[in-house]
Amino acid sequence: MAILISGCRDTVGYHVYQPTAENGIWERTDTLNYSVPAMLPAGKYEVAVSVRHTDVYPYKDLWLWIEHDMDKSTGYVGDTLHVQLADDKGRWYEGNSTGSLFTCTQKLPYTLYLPVDSMTGNFRIHHLMRTKLLSGITDVGIELRFSGGVQPKKNKK
């Protein structure tokens, strides 16, 4: 029974969406900002990005620039992420669709290591598409999922 309960433990440490724009148009200069609160235990984290979009989005994919300052010794570090939203025939991937809203989630190709408990930091995302204005992308989320390493310490009383 204990194995079943521990296997169902949620490992999501942080998961937040930011809207791209109120008017439905995401400008290349509009950066989405995410502040990771001081609540995460030290350890390794998988980082995933979720993109919510409508069928108005005119492309099959989306290029993003993602950067973070979780490693305080280097300042902001970043990388590109290529998110496939549709197949070669233009059919939307329907991983988590709700009506006309589609969600695609993709992990970053690396894990993030937090060396100490209660570390704060920031993520920033903007699109790298050739067109300056994007329609159909409603919001973008960041998820940090604990994947191992140092376990949180219990308070001893």
TORKOL-4160 file (C-alpha; in steps of 0.2 Angstrom, whole numbers, padded with zeros to 4 digits, m for minus):
157
<pt num="1" X="0000" Y="0000" Z="0000"/>
<pt num="2" X="0014" Y="0012" Z="0004"/>
<pt num="3" X="0022" Y="0009" Z="m0013"/>
<pt num="4" X="0006" Y="0013" Z="m0022"/>
<pt num="5" X="0004" Y="0029" Z="m0012"/>
<pt num="6" X="0022" Y="0035" Z="m0014"/>
<pt num="7" X="0020" Y="0031" Z="m0033"/>
<pt num="8" X="0006" Y="0043" Z="m0034"/>
<pt num="9" X="0015" Y="0058" Z="m0026"/>
<pt num="10" X="0014" Y="0074" Z="m0037"/>
<pt num="11" X="0031" Y="0080" Z="m0042"/>
<pt num="12" X="0026" Y="0096" Z="m0050"/>
<pt num="13" X="0035" Y="0110" Z="m0040"/>
<pt num="14" X="0030" Y="0125" Z="m0051"/>
<pt num="15" X="0017" Y="0127" Z="m0065"/>
<pt num="16" X="0011" Y="0144" Z="m0071"/>
<pt num="17" X="0004" Y="0150" Z="m0087"/>
<pt num="18" X="0006" Y="0168" Z="m0094"/>
<pt num="19" X="m0006" Y="0176" Z="m0107"/>
<pt num="20" X="0003" Y="0182" Z="m0122"/>
<pt num="21" X="m0008" Y="0197" Z="m0125"/>
<pt num="22" X="m0025" Y="0204" Z="m0121"/>
<pt num="23" X="m0029" Y="0208" Z="m0139"/>
<pt num="24" X="m0024" Y="0190" Z="m0146"/>
<pt num="25" X="m0009" Y="0196" Z="m0154"/>
<pt num="26" X="0008" Y="0191" Z="m0147"/>
<pt num="27" X="0022" Y="0204" Z="m0153"/>
<pt num="28" X="0040" Y="0197" Z="m0154"/>
<pt num="29" X="0045" Y="0211" Z="m0142"/>
<pt num="30" X="0033" Y="0205" Z="m0129"/>
<pt num="31" X="0042" Y="0195" Z="m0116"/>
<pt num="32" X="0033" Y="0183" Z="m0104"/>
<pt num="33" X="0040" Y="0183" Z="m0087"/>
<pt num="34" X="0039" Y="0169" Z="m0074"/>
<pt num="35" X="0045" Y="0172" Z="m0056"/>
<pt num="36" X="0049" Y="0155" Z="m0047"/>
<pt num="37" X="0045" Y="0157" Z="m0029"/>
<pt num="38" X="0056" Y="0152" Z="m0015"/>
<pt num="39" X="0047" Y="0135" Z="m0012"/>
<pt num="40" X="0057" Y="0122" Z="m0021"/>
<pt num="41" X="0068" Y="0109" Z="m0013"/>
<pt num="42" X="0085" Y="0107" Z="m0020"/>
<pt num="43" X="0087" Y="0094" Z="m0033"/>
<pt num="44" X="0085" Y="0091" Z="m0052"/>
<pt num="45" X="0070" Y="0097" Z="m0061"/>
<pt num="46" X="0063" Y="0093" Z="m0079"/>
<pt num="47" X="0058" Y="0109" Z="m0087"/>
<pt num="48" X="0043" Y="0109" Z="m0099"/>
<pt num="49" X="0034" Y="0123" Z="m0109"/>
<pt num="50" X="0016" Y="0122" Z="m0113"/>
<pt num="51" X="0009" Y="0132" Z="m0128"/>
<pt num="52" X="m0010" Y="0135" Z="m0129"/>
<pt num="53" X="m0017" Y="0140" Z="m0146"/>
<pt num="54" X="m0032" Y="0141" Z="m0156"/>
<pt num="55" X="m0035" Y="0136" Z="m0174"/>
<pt num="56" X="m0032" Y="0154" Z="m0179"/>
<pt num="57" X="m0013" Y="0151" Z="m0177"/>
<pt num="58" X="m0007" Y="0151" Z="m0195"/>
<pt num="59" X="0009" Y="0140" Z="m0193"/>
<pt num="60" X="0012" Y="0121" Z="m0189"/>
<pt num="61" X="0026" Y="0126" Z="m0177"/>
<pt num="62" X="0033" Y="0139" Z="m0165"/>
<pt num="63" X="0050" Y="0144" Z="m0161"/>
<pt num="64" X="0053" Y="0151" Z="m0144"/>
<pt num="65" X="0068" Y="0159" Z="m0134"/>
<pt num="66" X="0068" Y="0153" Z="m0116"/>
<pt num="67" X="0080" Y="0160" Z="m0103"/>
<pt num="68" X="0082" Y="0158" Z="m0084"/>
<pt num="69" X="0093" Y="0165" Z="m0070"/>
<pt num="70" X="0091" Y="0150" Z="m0059"/>
<pt num="71" X="0110" Y="0147" Z="m0059"/>
<pt num="72" X="0115" Y="0163" Z="m0050"/>
<pt num="73" X="0134" Y="0161" Z="m0055"/>
<pt num="74" X="0130" Y="0163" Z="m0073"/>
<pt num="75" X="0116" Y="0176" Z="m0074"/>
<pt num="76" X="0103" Y="0173" Z="m0088"/>
<pt num="77" X="0106" Y="0158" Z="m0099"/>
<pt num="78" X="0095" Y="0153" Z="m0113"/>
<pt num="79" X="0091" Y="0142" Z="m0128"/>
<pt num="80" X="0079" Y="0140" Z="m0142"/>
<pt num="81" X="0064" Y="0128" Z="m0141"/>
<pt num="82" X="0055" Y="0122" Z="m0157"/>
<pt num="83" X="0037" Y="0117" Z="m0153"/>
<pt num="84" X="0028" Y="0106" Z="m0166"/>
<pt num="85" X="0009" Y="0111" Z="m0165"/>
<pt num="86" X="0003" Y="0102" Z="m0180"/>
<pt num="87" X="0008" Y="0087" Z="m0191"/>
<pt num="88" X="0014" Y="0087" Z="m0209"/>
<pt num="89" X="m0004" Y="0088" Z="m0215"/>
<pt num="90" X="m0008" Y="0103" Z="m0204"/>
<pt num="91" X="m0019" Y="0093" Z="m0191"/>
<pt num="92" X="m0017" Y="0101" Z="m0174"/>
<pt num="93" X="m0009" Y="0089" Z="m0161"/>
<pt num="94" X="m0023" Y="0087" Z="m0149"/>
<pt num="95" X="m0014" Y="0082" Z="m0133"/>
<pt num="96" X="m0025" Y="0092" Z="m0121"/>
<pt num="97" X="m0038" Y="0100" Z="m0132"/>
<pt num="98" X="m0053" Y="0109" Z="m0125"/>
<pt num="99" X="m0066" Y="0115" Z="m0138"/>
<pt num="100" X="m0055" Y="0126" Z="m0150"/>
<pt num="101" X="m0041" Y="0128" Z="m0138"/>
<pt num="102" X="m0026" Y="0116" Z="m0140"/>
<pt num="103" X="m0011" Y="0113" Z="m0129"/>
<pt num="104" X="0006" Y="0106" Z="m0133"/>
<pt num="105" X="0019" Y="0103" Z="m0120"/>
<pt num="106" X="0037" Y="0100" Z="m0124"/>
<pt num="107" X="0051" Y="0096" Z="m0112"/>
<pt num="108" X="0067" Y="0106" Z="m0113"/>
<pt num="109" X="0082" Y="0095" Z="m0118"/>
<pt num="110" X="0091" Y="0097" Z="m0101"/>
<pt num="111" X="0087" Y="0096" Z="m0083"/>
<pt num="112" X="0089" Y="0111" Z="m0071"/>
<pt num="113" X="0099" Y="0108" Z="m0055"/>
<pt num="114" X="0094" Y="0118" Z="m0040"/>
<pt num="115" X="0109" Y="0117" Z="m0027"/>
<pt num="116" X="0100" Y="0124" Z="m0012"/>
<pt num="117" X="0082" Y="0124" Z="m0005"/>
<pt num="118" X="0071" Y="0139" Z="m0007"/>
<pt num="119" X="0080" Y="0146" Z="m0022"/>
<pt num="120" X="0071" Y="0159" Z="m0032"/>
<pt num="121" X="0073" Y="0163" Z="m0050"/>
<pt num="122" X="0065" Y="0169" Z="m0066"/>
<pt num="123" X="0061" Y="0163" Z="m0083"/>
<pt num="124" X="0058" Y="0174" Z="m0098"/>
<pt num="125" X="0050" Y="0168" Z="m0115"/>
<pt num="126" X="0047" Y="0177" Z="m0131"/>
<pt num="127" X="0044" Y="0170" Z="m0149"/>
<pt num="128" X="0057" Y="0169" Z="m0163"/>
<pt num="129" X="0045" Y="0168" Z="m0177"/>
<pt num="130" X="0050" Y="0178" Z="m0193"/>
<pt num="131" X="0033" Y="0188" Z="m0192"/>
<pt num="132" X="0033" Y="0201" Z="m0179"/>
<pt num="133" X="0015" Y="0199" Z="m0174"/>
<pt num="134" X="0007" Y="0181" Z="m0170"/>
<pt num="135" X="m0011" Y="0178" Z="m0168"/>
<pt num="136" X="m0019" Y="0162" Z="m0161"/>
<pt num="137" X="m0006" Y="0159" Z="m0147"/>
<pt num="138" X="m0016" Y="0162" Z="m0131"/>
<pt num="139" X="m0004" Y="0158" Z="m0117"/>
<pt num="140" X="0012" Y="0149" Z="m0113"/>
<pt num="141" X="0016" Y="0140" Z="m0097"/>
<pt num="142" X="0032" Y="0134" Z="m0088"/>
<pt num="143" X="0032" Y="0118" Z="m0077"/>
<pt num="144" X="0046" Y="0112" Z="m0066"/>
<pt num="145" X="0045" Y="0094" Z="m0061"/>
<pt num="146" X="0056" Y="0086" Z="m0048"/>
<pt num="147" X="0066" Y="0072" Z="m0056"/>
<pt num="148" X="0078" Y="0067" Z="m0042"/>
<pt num="149" X="0093" Y="0072" Z="m0032"/>
<pt num="150" X="0092" Y="0080" Z="m0014"/>
<pt num="151" X="0075" Y="0076" Z="m0006"/>
<pt num="152" X="0067" Y="0089" Z="0005"/>
<pt num="153" X="0071" Y="0087" Z="0023"/>
<pt num="154" X="0058" Y="0085" Z="0036"/>
<pt num="155" X="0057" Y="0096" Z="0051"/>
<pt num="156" X="0062" Y="0087" Z="0067"/>
<pt num="157" X="0053" Y="0092" Z="0083"/>
